[in-house]
């Protein structure tokens, strides 16, 4: 076990997390815990925290950018403040409604990141922060859709949990999730080599 109701195991070279609190309302509950009126204060000043150097170096200043799986939309708010044109999409409809009450000007819509209602090559930039690892059958459909909506010369930024040497040492190859009642799949962790291969198979150039 790692934390309350959580286990972690290795299967076929990939790290897998299982949790006891994963369910239909999981992400709505997650965002509810963080949402408050002061939450957006630094983002309305354009602060990007740990992503500042990455975003400012790579994201195109012209053209539209999508944050796929935007959660509370704080990076949409911050990037707009910095002069970017950004859309945000997320499945958590109730959370998006709350975001609009305090940020009515941001462009957010509810939808599935694997089925985006936009034309091919619609976006010059694509952001995915901690999203694609949460699909139990694998991230491939998310990556292919990202490649579809991105321009040929567009920039995509993905973050996923890294299956590094430390996590390999502390993760069990013997624990079976099926032997722990009440836990469900939560996310994968990928080695650099595996995720690079997945991106290339989806059509990205690293």
N, C-alpha and C positions, 0 to 999 in steps of 0.2 A: 504494500500500500504506500502511496505517496499522498499525504494529505487526507482529508476526510472524504471517504467514499470514492477514492480515486486509485486506480492501479495503472501500471505502465509495463508494457511487455514488448519484446522484439519478435517480429514474425516476418520471415522471408526478407530479412535484411532491412526492414523498416520499423521504426519505433512507433508504437501505438499507445495513445492514452485512452482510458475508459473512465467514466465518471458516473456517480449515482444521481446527480442532479440534472442530467441532460434530458430535456423533454421539449414539448411543443412550445412552451413559453420561455425556454432557457434564455434566448437573447433579449427578449423583451425585459425579463427580470434583470439581466446583466446591465442593460442600459438604464433601467429605472434606478438602480443603486447609485449610478454616477450622475444622474441628471439633477441639476439645480441651476438657478439663475446666474450664479457666479461662475459656474463651470466654464462659460465661454469668454470670460473677461480677457485672458491672455491671447486667445485665438482671434478675438476681435481687434487685437493689436498686431496681428500677423505673426504671432509666435508659433513656431513649428516644433519646438523641443528637439528631441533626438533626430528628427528627420530633416532639420533645416539644411544641413550641408548637402544631403542626398537630393532633396527636392530642388534646391536652388541650382545645383550643378546640372541636373539632368532634365528636368521638366521643361518642355517648350513654352516660351512666353506667348507664342501665337497659336491659335487654334484652340479647340475645346479639349478639356481633360475630364476623364471620368474617374471618380473613386468608387469602385465596385465593392459593396459591402462597407458602406460608410458609417454604420452605427449611428452615433450622435452627430455626425457631420462636422466635427470640430476642425478637421483639416480642410474641408470644403470652405468653411468660414475663413480660416487663416489664409489659405491660398488666394481666395477672392480679395482679401484685404491687401495682398501683395501684388495684385494686378492680373492674376490668372483668371481664365474663364473655366469654371469647374461645375460639373454636375455630380450629384451623389445618388446612389441607388442602394437600397437595402430592403430586406424582406420584413423588417420589424416595423409594420405600419403604424402601430400606436406610438412607438418611439419617434418616428418621423413627424407625426402630428404634433407632439410636444416640442420638438425642435423648431417647427415652424412658428409656434407661439412666441418664441423669443428671437427667432431669426427668420422673419417672414420673407426676406429678400433672397435667401439662398435657394438654389435649384436642387431640390431633392424629390425623388419619386420612389414609390414602392415597386419592387420587382425582383425577379430572380436573375442573378448574374450569369447564369448559364443560358438564359433566353432574353437577351436585351432587345427591346423594340426599336432598334436604330439600324440604319443602313450600314453596309460594309464600309470600312475605312472612315467612319464618322469622327473618330477621335485622334488627336495628335499625341495625347498622353493618356496613360492608363495606370491607376494606382490600385493595388490590392494588398492590404495590410492584415495578415493573419486571417485569411478567408479560405483559400483553396484547400488547406489541409483538413477542413472539416467535412469533406465529402467521403463517406465510407468506401464507396466504390472507386475512389481515386479522383485526383484533380484534373484529369485529362479534359473533361467537357468544359470546365471553367477556362482552362488555358486556351483551348481551341476557340471558344467564343471571344476571349480577349484578343486573340490574334485576328479574328474576323473583323472586329469593330475598330481595330487600330490601323492607322494609315501605314503604308509600306515603310515610310521613314519615321514612324512614330516611336515613342519611348514608353516602355512598360516597366513599372517597378513592382516587384512582388516581395513580400516577406513571408517566411514560413519557419516553423520550429526547426532548428538544426540538430540533426542526429550526430553529435560530435563524439569525440572519444570519451569525454567524461560521462555523458549520458549512456554511452555503450557500457561503461564499467558498472554503473549503478542500476542498470535495467535488467530485469530478469528475462531469460529465454524460456523459463519453465512455468511461470505463473499463467494459468488459463483464466481469461476473463469469464468464461462460462462457469467457472467454479466459484465465482463471487456473485451472490444474488444481488439483483437490482442495479447493476452497472451497465452502461451502454457506451457505444463508441463515441469518442469526443474529437480526437484529432490525430494526425500523423506527424512524425518528425522525419525529415529527409536528410540524407547525406548530400553534400555539395554535388557529387557526381550524379546521383539519381535525379535531383531536381534540375540540374543542367540538361540531362538527357530528356526529361519530360518537356522542358521548354523548347528544346530543339525539335522534338517530335511534333510539337504543336505549331511549328513554323517560325519560332523566334530565332534571331541571331543574337548570341550572347555578347 
